[in-house]
């Protein structure tokens, strides 16, 4: 569901730009506008992620949230114990967060770029 929403965000950005300016976009320009939308989405989600981590870091609620999430996904109880080991090692935990942020940046920008390119290619050109 989330990839569809992200593609829709890039699509909608290009749609709004074309509706406001009346100018057509090439597929490359549509992808570029979608990429910019992905960058903004990444920044906003990173701010909220950081605020959430800061709120939970001082208590044992972070590990409880991860255990509940693992149980909801149907992962074995051993997965939560492995996560606990990772969280107890600051270097490994920091590296996993950096890797997650890099992966999140890549996914957000690529999916929004695809949506922007699709709108530029298949969206209707309105002549004002």
N, CA, C and O atoms as CSV, one atom per row, in Angstrom:
chain,resi,resn,atom,element,x,y,z
A,1,UNK,N,N,0.821,-1.194,0.000
A,1,UNK,CA,C,0.000,0.000,0.000
A,1,UNK,C,C,0.873,1.270,0.000
A,1,UNK,O,O,0.575,2.243,-0.692
A,2,UNK,N,N,1.949,1.235,0.787
A,2,UNK,CA,C,2.796,2.416,0.886
A,2,UNK,C,C,3.473,2.773,-0.448
A,2,UNK,O,O,3.563,3.958,-0.766
A,3,UNK,N,N,3.953,1.802,-1.240
A,3,UNK,CA,C,4.531,2.191,-2.533
A,3,UNK,C,C,3.531,2.901,-3.440
A,3,UNK,O,O,3.903,3.805,-4.189
A,4,UNK,N,N,2.274,2.498,-3.374
A,4,UNK,CA,C,1.253,3.150,-4.198
A,4,UNK,C,C,1.050,4.594,-3.731
A,4,UNK,O,O,0.896,5.498,-4.552
A,5,UNK,N,N,1.050,4.805,-2.421
A,5,UNK,CA,C,0.885,6.161,-1.875
A,5,UNK,C,C,2.065,7.032,-2.273
A,5,UNK,O,O,1.877,8.193,-2.636
A,6,UNK,N,N,3.282,6.492,-2.213
A,6,UNK,CA,C,4.460,7.276,-2.575
A,6,UNK,C,C,4.476,7.613,-4.062
A,6,UNK,O,O,4.807,8.736,-4.443
A,7,UNK,N,N,4.121,6.648,-4.898
A,7,UNK,CA,C,4.013,6.945,-6.333
A,7,UNK,C,C,2.929,7.996,-6.571
A,7,UNK,O,O,3.079,8.881,-7.414
A,8,UNK,N,N,1.848,7.885,-5.823
A,8,UNK,CA,C,0.776,8.870,-5.937
A,8,UNK,C,C,1.221,10.260,-5.528
A,8,UNK,O,O,0.751,11.249,-6.090
A,9,UNK,N,N,2.123,10.351,-4.557
A,9,UNK,CA,C,2.639,11.653,-4.145
A,9,UNK,C,C,3.422,12.333,-5.262
A,9,UNK,O,O,3.243,13.524,-5.513
A,10,UNK,N,N,4.293,11.572,-5.933
A,10,UNK,CA,C,5.031,12.123,-7.065
A,10,UNK,C,C,4.116,12.479,-8.224
A,10,UNK,O,O,4.294,13.501,-8.887
A,11,UNK,N,N,3.131,11.616,-8.457
A,11,UNK,CA,C,2.145,11.868,-9.518
A,11,UNK,C,C,1.378,13.155,-9.232
A,11,UNK,O,O,1.193,13.990,-10.117
A,12,UNK,N,N,0.938,13.303,-7.994
A,12,UNK,CA,C,0.141,14.467,-7.618
A,12,UNK,C,C,0.956,15.759,-7.682
A,12,UNK,O,O,0.423,16.810,-8.039
A,13,UNK,N,N,2.240,15.687,-7.338
A,13,UNK,CA,C,3.088,16.883,-7.426
A,13,UNK,C,C,3.176,17.377,-8.867
A,13,UNK,O,O,3.052,18.573,-9.131
A,14,UNK,N,N,3.388,16.453,-9.787
A,14,UNK,CA,C,3.463,16.839,-11.199
A,14,UNK,C,C,2.102,17.299,-11.702
A,14,UNK,O,O,2.018,18.253,-12.476
A,15,UNK,N,N,1.040,16.633,-11.272
A,15,UNK,CA,C,-0.312,17.016,-11.657
A,15,UNK,C,C,-0.609,18.453,-11.218
A,15,UNK,O,O,-1.119,19.253,-12.003
A,16,UNK,N,N,-0.290,18.773,-9.970
A,16,UNK,CA,C,-0.542,20.129,-9.471
A,16,UNK,C,C,0.306,21.164,-10.203
A,16,UNK,O,O,-0.173,22.259,-10.500
A,17,UNK,N,N,1.554,20.829,-10.495
A,17,UNK,CA,C,2.425,21.753,-11.220
A,17,UNK,C,C,1.857,22.045,-12.607
A,17,UNK,O,O,1.799,23.196,-13.038
A,18,UNK,N,N,1.443,20.992,-13.292
A,18,UNK,CA,C,0.905,21.181,-14.640
A,18,UNK,C,C,-0.413,21.939,-14.621
A,18,UNK,O,O,-0.681,22.749,-15.509
A,19,UNK,N,N,-1.226,21.683,-13.622
A,19,UNK,CA,C,-2.505,22.390,-13.533
A,19,UNK,C,C,-2.277,23.873,-13.221
A,19,UNK,O,O,-2.975,24.738,-13.749
A,20,UNK,N,N,-1.320,24.149,-12.381
A,20,UNK,CA,C,-1.065,25.541,-11.978
A,20,UNK,C,C,-0.394,26.343,-13.085
A,20,UNK,O,O,-0.764,27.491,-13.331
A,21,UNK,N,N,0.596,25.743,-13.760
A,21,UNK,CA,C,1.354,26.486,-14.763
A,21,UNK,C,C,0.825,26.307,-16.169
A,21,UNK,O,O,1.035,27.168,-17.023
A,22,UNK,N,N,0.139,25.199,-16.423
A,22,UNK,CA,C,-0.324,24.916,-17.775
A,22,UNK,C,C,0.777,24.418,-18.685
A,22,UNK,O,O,0.542,24.192,-19.871
A,23,UNK,N,N,1.973,24.242,-18.155
A,23,UNK,CA,C,3.112,23.790,-18.945
A,23,UNK,C,C,3.212,22.274,-18.909
A,23,UNK,O,O,2.960,21.641,-17.883
A,24,UNK,N,N,3.584,21.708,-20.042
A,24,UNK,CA,C,3.826,20.273,-20.098
A,24,UNK,C,C,5.223,19.965,-19.580
A,24,UNK,O,O,6.103,20.826,-19.577
A,25,UNK,N,N,5.413,18.736,-19.145
A,25,UNK,CA,C,6.715,18.303,-18.651
A,25,UNK,C,C,7.174,17.087,-19.429
A,25,UNK,O,O,6.365,16.247,-19.823
A,26,UNK,N,N,8.473,16.997,-19.646
A,26,UNK,CA,C,9.024,15.766,-20.192
A,26,UNK,C,C,9.035,14.716,-19.090
A,26,UNK,O,O,8.842,15.028,-17.915
A,27,UNK,N,N,9.260,13.489,-19.477
A,27,UNK,CA,C,9.312,12.406,-18.496
A,27,UNK,C,C,10.477,12.637,-17.519
A,27,UNK,O,O,10.343,12.386,-16.321
A,28,UNK,N,N,11.606,13.110,-18.031
A,28,UNK,CA,C,12.758,13.374,-17.158
A,28,UNK,C,C,12.447,14.486,-16.156
A,28,UNK,O,O,12.809,14.388,-14.984
A,29,UNK,N,N,11.782,15.534,-16.614
A,29,UNK,CA,C,11.417,16.617,-15.692
A,29,UNK,C,C,10.364,16.168,-14.688
A,29,UNK,O,O,10.383,16.599,-13.535
A,30,UNK,N,N,9.448,15.307,-15.116
A,30,UNK,CA,C,8.468,14.755,-14.190
A,30,UNK,C,C,9.129,13.891,-13.129
A,30,UNK,O,O,8.766,13.947,-11.954
A,31,UNK,N,N,10.101,13.093,-13.552
A,31,UNK,CA,C,10.837,12.268,-12.592
A,31,UNK,C,C,11.633,13.148,-11.630
A,31,UNK,O,O,11.730,12.847,-10.440
A,32,UNK,N,N,12.199,14.231,-12.145
A,32,UNK,CA,C,12.961,15.144,-11.288
A,32,UNK,C,C,12.051,15.806,-10.247
A,32,UNK,O,O,12.423,15.936,-9.081
A,33,UNK,N,N,10.867,16.221,-10.678
A,33,UNK,CA,C,9.926,16.822,-9.733
A,33,UNK,C,C,9.463,15.791,-8.707
A,33,UNK,O,O,9.313,16.116,-7.529
A,34,UNK,N,N,9.238,14.556,-9.141
A,34,UNK,CA,C,8.900,13.489,-8.206
A,34,UNK,C,C,10.029,13.219,-7.231
A,34,UNK,O,O,9.785,12.943,-6.057
A,35,UNK,N,N,11.282,13.296,-7.715
A,35,UNK,CA,C,12.437,13.085,-6.844
A,35,UNK,C,C,12.486,14.155,-5.757
A,35,UNK,O,O,12.758,13.850,-4.596
A,36,UNK,N,N,12.227,15.393,-6.125
A,36,UNK,CA,C,12.207,16.478,-5.139
A,36,UNK,C,C,11.112,16.224,-4.108
A,36,UNK,O,O,11.311,16.462,-2.916
A,37,UNK,N,N,9.958,15.741,-4.565
A,37,UNK,CA,C,8.884,15.381,-3.643
A,37,UNK,C,C,9.353,14.286,-2.691
A,37,UNK,O,O,9.049,14.330,-1.499
A,38,UNK,N,N,10.089,13.306,-3.207
A,38,UNK,CA,C,10.639,12.243,-2.362
A,38,UNK,C,C,11.628,12.761,-1.337
A,38,UNK,O,O,11.657,12.282,-0.203
A,39,UNK,N,N,12.440,13.738,-1.724
A,39,UNK,CA,C,13.396,14.326,-0.779
A,39,UNK,C,C,12.655,15.026,0.358
A,39,UNK,O,O,13.006,14.862,1.526
A,40,UNK,N,N,11.640,15.799,0.019
A,40,UNK,CA,C,10.846,16.454,1.065
A,40,UNK,C,C,10.153,15.430,1.958
A,40,UNK,O,O,10.088,15.606,3.175
A,41,UNK,N,N,9.640,14.368,1.358
A,41,UNK,CA,C,8.999,13.306,2.138
A,41,UNK,C,C,9.997,12.661,3.081
A,41,UNK,O,O,9.672,12.385,4.236
A,42,UNK,N,N,11.213,12.418,2.601
A,42,UNK,CA,C,12.261,11.836,3.443
A,42,UNK,C,C,12.579,12.738,4.629
A,42,UNK,O,O,12.695,12.263,5.759
A,43,UNK,N,N,12.717,14.024,4.377
A,43,UNK,CA,C,13.037,14.957,5.467
A,43,UNK,C,C,11.931,14.962,6.519
A,43,UNK,O,O,12.207,14.922,7.717
A,44,UNK,N,N,10.690,15.012,6.070
A,44,UNK,CA,C,9.562,15.048,7.010
A,44,UNK,C,C,9.488,13.756,7.813
A,44,UNK,O,O,9.318,13.798,9.032
A,45,UNK,N,N,9.615,12.607,7.149
A,45,UNK,CA,C,9.537,11.342,7.883
A,45,UNK,C,C,10.726,11.158,8.822
A,45,UNK,O,O,10.583,10.564,9.891
A,46,UNK,N,N,11.895,11.660,8.434
A,46,UNK,CA,C,13.061,11.560,9.310
A,46,UNK,C,C,12.873,12.402,10.565
A,46,UNK,O,O,13.267,11.983,11.654
A,47,UNK,N,N,12.282,13.575,10.428
A,47,UNK,CA,C,12.015,14.411,11.605
A,47,UNK,C,C,11.061,13.697,12.554
A,47,UNK,O,O,11.297,13.660,13.762
A,48,UNK,N,N,9.977,13.127,12.011
A,48,UNK,CA,C,9.028,12.425,12.868
A,48,UNK,C,C,9.638,11.169,13.478
A,48,UNK,O,O,9.364,10.851,14.636
A,49,UNK,N,N,10.464,10.448,12.716
A,49,UNK,CA,C,11.150,9.274,13.238
A,49,UNK,C,C,12.073,9.654,14.392
A,49,UNK,O,O,12.107,8.974,15.418
A,50,UNK,N,N,12.817,10.738,14.221
A,50,UNK,CA,C,13.734,11.197,15.256
A,50,UNK,C,C,12.984,11.618,16.511
A,50,UNK,O,O,13.396,11.284,17.622
A,51,UNK,N,N,11.897,12.343,16.345
A,51,UNK,CA,C,11.101,12.746,17.506
A,51,UNK,C,C,10.533,11.526,18.239
A,51,UNK,O,O,10.518,11.487,19.469
A,52,UNK,N,N,10.074,10.546,17.486
A,52,UNK,CA,C,9.550,9.328,18.106
A,52,UNK,C,C,10.617,8.546,18.837
A,52,UNK,O,O,10.382,8.044,19.936
A,53,UNK,N,N,11.795,8.436,18.233
A,53,UNK,CA,C,12.900,7.722,18.888
A,53,UNK,C,C,13.350,8.468,20.144
A,53,UNK,O,O,13.658,7.846,21.161
A,54,UNK,N,N,13.387,9.784,20.075
A,54,UNK,CA,C,13.798,10.565,21.243
A,54,UNK,C,C,12.796,10.412,22.380
A,54,UNK,O,O,13.181,10.356,23.548
A,55,UNK,N,N,11.524,10.345,22.042
A,55,UNK,CA,C,10.499,10.199,23.076
A,55,UNK,C,C,10.559,8.823,23.737
A,55,UNK,O,O,10.289,8.693,24.931
A,56,UNK,N,N,10.912,7.797,22.960
A,56,UNK,CA,C,10.931,6.439,23.497
A,56,UNK,C,C,12.289,6.007,24.037
A,56,UNK,O,O,12.371,5.010,24.756
A,57,UNK,N,N,13.345,6.725,23.712
A,57,UNK,CA,C,14.702,6.283,24.057
A,57,UNK,C,C,14.956,6.256,25.554
A,57,UNK,O,O,15.715,5.407,26.021
A,58,UNK,N,N,14.366,7.129,26.304
A,58,UNK,CA,C,14.646,7.201,27.737
A,58,UNK,C,C,13.929,6.148,28.557
A,58,UNK,O,O,14.151,6.046,29.764
A,59,UNK,N,N,13.071,5.362,27.921
A,59,UNK,CA,C,12.317,4.372,28.673
A,59,UNK,C,C,12.448,3.010,28.011
A,59,UNK,O,O,13.110,2.863,26.984
A,60,UNK,N,N,11.815,2.029,28.608
A,60,UNK,CA,C,11.837,0.696,28.026
A,60,UNK,C,C,10.712,0.517,26.998
A,60,UNK,O,O,10.480,-0.593,26.519
A,61,UNK,N,N,10.027,1.590,26.668
A,61,UNK,CA,C,8.916,1.518,25.726
A,61,UNK,C,C,9.371,1.207,24.301
A,61,UNK,O,O,8.609,0.630,23.526
A,62,UNK,N,N,10.608,1.583,23.941
A,62,UNK,CA,C,11.096,1.327,22.594
A,62,UNK,C,C,11.189,-0.169,22.337
A,62,UNK,O,O,10.718,-0.652,21.307
A,63,UNK,N,N,11.793,-0.905,23.261
A,63,UNK,CA,C,11.921,-2.346,23.083
A,63,UNK,C,C,10.550,-3.013,23.119
A,63,UNK,O,O,10.303,-3.970,22.385
A,64,UNK,N,N,9.662,-2.511,23.970
A,64,UNK,CA,C,8.308,-3.065,24.038
A,64,UNK,C,C,7.589,-2.856,22.706
A,64,UNK,O,O,6.886,-3.749,22.232
A,65,UNK,N,N,7.761,-1.685,22.105
A,65,UNK,CA,C,7.135,-1.411,20.805
A,65,UNK,C,C,7.685,-2.336,19.734
A,65,UNK,O,O,6.930,-2.828,18.896
A,66,UNK,N,N,9.005,-2.582,19.747
A,66,UNK,CA,C,9.598,-3.497,18.780
A,66,UNK,C,C,9.109,-4.924,18.986
A,66,UNK,O,O,8.844,-5.627,18.010
A,67,UNK,N,N,8.985,-5.369,20.235
A,67,UNK,CA,C,8.491,-6.717,20.515
A,67,UNK,C,C,7.048,-6.872,20.058
A,67,UNK,O,O,6.681,-7.900,19.489
A,68,UNK,N,N,6.230,-5.854,20.305
A,68,UNK,CA,C,4.832,-5.901,19.859
A,68,UNK,C,C,4.756,-5.932,18.325
A,68,UNK,O,O,3.936,-6.647,17.750
A,69,UNK,N,N,5.617,-5.154,17.679
A,69,UNK,CA,C,5.645,-5.123,16.221
A,69,UNK,C,C,6.083,-6.475,15.658
A,69,UNK,O,O,5.504,-6.964,14.689
A,70,UNK,N,N,7.103,-7.074,16.265
A,70,UNK,CA,C,7.576,-8.389,15.816
A,70,UNK,C,C,6.498,-9.444,16.008
A,70,UNK,O,O,6.320,-10.314,15.155
A,71,UNK,N,N,5.779,-9.372,17.122
A,71,UNK,CA,C,4.701,-10.329,17.364
A,71,UNK,C,C,3.568,-10.125,16.363
A,71,UNK,O,O,2.967,-11.095,15.900
A,72,UNK,N,N,3.278,-8.880,16.029
A,72,UNK,CA,C,2.233,-8.584,15.061
A,72,UNK,C,C,2.583,-9.062,13.661
A,72,UNK,O,O,1.697,-9.406,12.879
A,73,UNK,N,N,3.873,-9.086,13.343
A,73,UNK,CA,C,4.318,-9.563,12.036
A,73,UNK,C,C,4.439,-11.080,11.978
A,73,UNK,O,O,4.669,-11.650,10.912
A,74,UNK,N,N,4.284,-11.731,13.126
A,74,UNK,CA,C,4.377,-13.189,13.168
A,74,UNK,C,C,5.792,-13.706,13.235
A,74,UNK,O,O,6.039,-14.871,12.922
A,75,UNK,N,N,6.740,-12.855,13.643
A,75,UNK,CA,C,8.126,-13.293,13.776
A,75,UNK,C,C,8.290,-14.122,15.045
A,75,UNK,O,O,7.538,-13.940,16.002
A,76,UNK,N,N,9.259,-15.023,15.063
A,76,UNK,CA,C,9.466,-15.828,16.273
A,76,UNK,C,C,9.966,-14.968,17.431
A,76,UNK,O,O,10.561,-13.912,17.213
A,77,UNK,N,N,9.726,-15.420,18.661
A,77,UNK,CA,C,10.187,-14.641,19.822
A,77,UNK,C,C,11.696,-14.432,19.851
A,77,UNK,O,O,12.182,-13.479,20.460
A,78,UNK,N,N,12.437,-15.319,19.195
A,78,UNK,CA,C,13.895,-15.184,19.154
A,78,UNK,C,C,14.314,-13.919,18.402
A,78,UNK,O,O,15.383,-13.369,18.671
A,79,UNK,N,N,13.492,-13.456,17.470
A,79,UNK,CA,C,13.813,-12.246,16.700
A,79,UNK,C,C,13.877,-11.028,17.617
A,79,UNK,O,O,14.726,-10.156,17.435
A,80,UNK,N,N,12.988,-10.966,18.594
A,80,UNK,CA,C,13.012,-9.849,19.537
A,80,UNK,C,C,14.273,-9.899,20.396
A,80,UNK,O,O,14.831,-8.857,20.739
A,81,UNK,N,N,14.719,-11.088,20.741
A,81,UNK,CA,C,15.956,-11.215,21.523
A,81,UNK,C,C,17.167,-10.778,20.705
A,81,UNK,O,O,18.071,-10.131,21.233
A,82,UNK,N,N,17.190,-11.122,19.431
A,82,UNK,CA,C,18.285,-10.674,18.567
A,82,UNK,C,C,18.274,-9.156,18.419
A,82,UNK,O,O,19.329,-8.522,18.390
A,83,UNK,N,N,17.086,-8.581,18.325
A,83,UNK,CA,C,16.972,-7.132,18.246
A,83,UNK,C,C,17.473,-6.480,19.534
A,83,UNK,O,O,18.104,-5.423,19.497
A,84,UNK,N,N,17.191,-7.108,20.660
A,84,UNK,CA,C,17.670,-6.596,21.949
A,84,UNK,C,C,19.198,-6.566,21.979
A,84,UNK,O,O,19.791,-5.618,22.493
A,85,UNK,N,N,19.838,-7.608,21.427
A,85,UNK,CA,C,21.304,-7.649,21.365
A,85,UNK,C,C,21.841,-6.517,20.495
A,85,UNK,O,O,22.839,-5.885,20.839
A,86,UNK,N,N,21.177,-6.263,19.365
A,86,UNK,CA,C,21.612,-5.184,18.470
A,86,UNK,C,C,21.465,-3.833,19.166
A,86,UNK,O,O,22.333,-2.969,19.042
A,87,UNK,N,N,20.373,-3.655,19.894
A,87,UNK,CA,C,20.132,-2.374,20.556
A,87,UNK,C,C,21.084,-2.143,21.721
A,87,UNK,O,O,21.334,-0.996,22.094
A,88,UNK,N,N,21.615,-3.204,22.297
A,88,UNK,CA,C,22.553,-3.052,23.414
A,88,UNK,C,C,23.951,-2.668,22.950
A,88,UNK,O,O,24.745,-2.169,23.748
A,89,UNK,N,N,24.270,-2.889,21.680
A,89,UNK,CA,C,25.571,-2.510,21.132
A,89,UNK,C,C,25.403,-1.191,20.377
A,89,UNK,O,O,24.801,-1.174,19.303
A,90,UNK,N,N,25.925,-0.081,20.920
A,90,UNK,CA,C,25.695,1.232,20.290
A,90,UNK,C,C,26.214,1.327,18.854
A,90,UNK,O,O,25.576,1.958,18.012
A,91,UNK,N,N,27.349,0.716,18.569
A,91,UNK,CA,C,27.902,0.810,17.216
A,91,UNK,C,C,27.002,0.090,16.212
A,91,UNK,O,O,26.722,0.618,15.137
A,92,UNK,N,N,26.559,-1.087,16.554
A,92,UNK,CA,C,25.691,-1.847,15.657
A,92,UNK,C,C,24.346,-1.166,15.504
A,92,UNK,O,O,23.794,-1.113,14.405
A,93,UNK,N,N,23.818,-0.647,16.598
A,93,UNK,CA,C,22.524,0.029,16.549
A,93,UNK,C,C,22.608,1.294,15.694
A,93,UNK,O,O,21.716,1.557,14.887
A,94,UNK,N,N,23.668,2.071,15.867
A,94,UNK,CA,C,23.855,3.279,15.062
A,94,UNK,C,C,24.015,2.959,13.591
A,94,UNK,O,O,23.463,3.649,12.734
A,95,UNK,N,N,24.778,1.903,13.293
A,95,UNK,CA,C,24.973,1.500,11.908
A,95,UNK,C,C,23.670,1.024,11.281
A,95,UNK,O,O,23.406,1.294,10.110
A,96,UNK,N,N,22.860,0.321,12.053
A,96,UNK,CA,C,21.575,-0.144,11.508
A,96,UNK,C,C,20.637,1.027,11.236
A,96,UNK,O,O,19.881,0.999,10.266
A,97,UNK,N,N,20.676,2.048,12.074
A,97,UNK,CA,C,19.834,3.222,11.838
A,97,UNK,C,C,20.312,3.980,10.598
A,97,UNK,O,O,19.494,4.432,9.797
A,98,UNK,N,N,21.624,4.121,10.434
A,98,UNK,CA,C,22.158,4.796,9.245
A,98,UNK,C,C,21.780,4.018,7.986
A,98,UNK,O,O,21.361,4.609,6.991
A,99,UNK,N,N,21.927,2.689,8.030
A,99,UNK,CA,C,21.554,1.861,6.885
A,99,UNK,C,C,20.067,2.003,6.578
A,99,UNK,O,O,19.677,2.093,5.414
A,100,UNK,N,N,19.241,2.023,7.616
A,100,UNK,CA,C,17.794,2.175,7.427
A,100,UNK,C,C,17.464,3.526,6.798
A,100,UNK,O,O,16.601,3.604,5.924
A,101,UNK,N,N,18.134,4.580,7.229
A,101,UNK,CA,C,17.885,5.906,6.649
A,101,UNK,C,C,18.310,5.975,5.182
A,101,UNK,O,O,17.635,6.603,4.366
A,102,UNK,N,N,19.417,5.336,4.854
A,102,UNK,CA,C,19.865,5.308,3.453
A,102,UNK,C,C,18.860,4.551,2.598
A,102,UNK,O,O,18.503,5.003,1.510
A,103,UNK,N,N,18.407,3.410,3.081
A,103,UNK,CA,C,17.417,2.625,2.356
A,103,UNK,C,C,16.102,3.395,2.220
A,103,UNK,O,O,15.468,3.366,1.165
A,104,UNK,N,N,15.699,4.074,3.277
A,104,UNK,CA,C,14.467,4.860,3.248
A,104,UNK,C,C,14.592,5.991,2.229
A,104,UNK,O,O,13.656,6.234,1.467
A,105,UNK,N,N,15.729,6.684,2.200
A,105,UNK,CA,C,15.936,7.755,1.221
A,105,UNK,C,C,15.814,7.216,-0.196
A,105,UNK,O,O,15.141,7.806,-1.042
A,106,UNK,N,N,16.470,6.090,-0.445
A,106,UNK,CA,C,16.437,5.491,-1.777
A,106,UNK,C,C,15.016,5.124,-2.182
A,106,UNK,O,O,14.578,5.459,-3.283
A,107,UNK,N,N,14.296,4.442,-1.303
A,107,UNK,CA,C,12.940,4.007,-1.638
A,107,UNK,C,C,11.985,5.183,-1.836
A,107,UNK,O,O,11.199,5.192,-2.784
A,108,UNK,N,N,12.048,6.160,-0.959
A,108,UNK,CA,C,11.143,7.300,-1.075
A,108,UNK,C,C,11.385,8.084,-2.356
A,108,UNK,O,O,10.437,8.444,-3.054
A,109,UNK,N,N,12.637,8.348,-2.667
A,109,UNK,CA,C,12.923,9.161,-3.847
A,109,UNK,C,C,12.638,8.400,-5.137
A,109,UNK,O,O,12.141,8.987,-6.098
A,110,UNK,N,N,12.941,7.106,-5.176
A,110,UNK,CA,C,12.695,6.339,-6.397
A,110,UNK,C,C,11.197,6.201,-6.651
A,110,UNK,O,O,10.732,6.394,-7.774
A,111,UNK,N,N,10.448,5.867,-5.611
A,111,UNK,CA,C,9.005,5.671,-5.818
A,111,UNK,C,C,8.309,6.983,-6.195
A,111,UNK,O,O,7.429,6.984,-7.056
A,112,UNK,N,N,8.683,8.079,-5.572
A,112,UNK,CA,C,8.090,9.366,-5.943
A,112,UNK,C,C,8.514,9.771,-7.356
A,112,UNK,O,O,7.726,10.375,-8.084
A,113,UNK,N,N,9.737,9.449,-7.751
A,113,UNK,CA,C,10.195,9.746,-9.113
A,113,UNK,C,C,9.399,8.967,-10.142
A,113,UNK,O,O,9.063,9.491,-11.204
A,114,UNK,N,N,9.097,7.718,-9.828
A,114,UNK,CA,C,8.296,6.904,-10.745
A,114,UNK,C,C,6.916,7.527,-10.921
A,114,UNK,O,O,6.410,7.614,-12.039
A,115,UNK,N,N,6.310,7.961,-9.822
A,115,UNK,CA,C,5.002,8.604,-9.916
A,115,UNK,C,C,5.037,9.882,-10.734
A,115,UNK,O,O,4.137,10.133,-11.536
A,116,UNK,N,N,6.069,10.690,-10.538
A,116,UNK,CA,C,6.198,11.920,-11.316
A,116,UNK,C,C,6.402,11.651,-12.796
A,116,UNK,O,O,5.841,12.350,-13.641
A,117,UNK,N,N,7.203,10.641,-13.114
A,117,UNK,CA,C,7.437,10.292,-14.518
A,117,UNK,C,C,6.156,9.755,-15.159
A,117,UNK,O,O,5.866,10.049,-16.319
A,118,UNK,N,N,5.396,8.971,-14.403
A,118,UNK,CA,C,4.138,8.445,-14.937
A,118,UNK,C,C,3.145,9.558,-15.245
A,118,UNK,O,O,2.454,9.514,-16.263
A,119,UNK,N,N,3.073,10.553,-14.372
A,119,UNK,CA,C,2.161,11.666,-14.622
A,119,UNK,C,C,2.614,12.467,-15.832
A,119,UNK,O,O,1.791,12.892,-16.643
A,120,UNK,N,N,3.913,12.674,-15.955
A,120,UNK,CA,C,4.416,13.426,-17.105
A,120,UNK,C,C,4.158,12.669,-18.412
A,120,UNK,O,O,3.902,13.281,-19.449
A,121,UNK,N,N,4.226,11.345,-18.355
A,121,UNK,CA,C,4.036,10.537,-19.557
A,121,UNK,C,C,2.563,10.353,-19.901
A,121,UNK,O,O,2.177,10.518,-21.058
A,122,UNK,N,N,1.735,10.014,-18.916
A,122,UNK,CA,C,0.362,9.618,-19.193
A,122,UNK,C,C,-0.691,10.617,-18.734
A,122,UNK,O,O,-1.865,10.458,-19.068
A,123,UNK,N,N,-0.307,11.636,-17.983
A,123,UNK,CA,C,-1.286,12.621,-17.529
A,123,UNK,C,C,-1.804,13.438,-18.698
A,123,UNK,O,O,-1.122,13.607,-19.709
A,124,UNK,N,N,-3.008,13.939,-18.545
A,124,UNK,CA,C,-3.606,14.708,-19.628
A,124,UNK,C,C,-3.008,16.106,-19.673
A,124,UNK,O,O,-2.827,16.753,-18.642
A,125,UNK,N,N,-2.709,16.556,-20.871
A,125,UNK,CA,C,-2.252,17.931,-21.066
A,125,UNK,C,C,-3.464,18.813,-21.222
A,125,UNK,O,O,-4.253,18.634,-22.150
A,126,UNK,N,N,-3.619,19.753,-20.331
A,126,UNK,CA,C,-4.744,20.687,-20.405
A,126,UNK,C,C,-4.288,21.976,-21.058
A,126,UNK,O,O,-3.296,22.578,-20.648
A,127,UNK,N,N,-4.994,22.377,-22.041
A,127,UNK,CA,C,-4.709,23.667,-22.682
A,127,UNK,C,C,-5.610,24.708,-22.049
A,127,UNK,O,O,-6.833,24.615,-22.152
A,128,UNK,N,N,-5.015,25.708,-21.388
A,128,UNK,CA,C,-5.804,26.724,-20.690
A,128,UNK,C,C,-6.305,27.768,-21.627
A,128,UNK,O,O,-6.989,28.701,-21.204
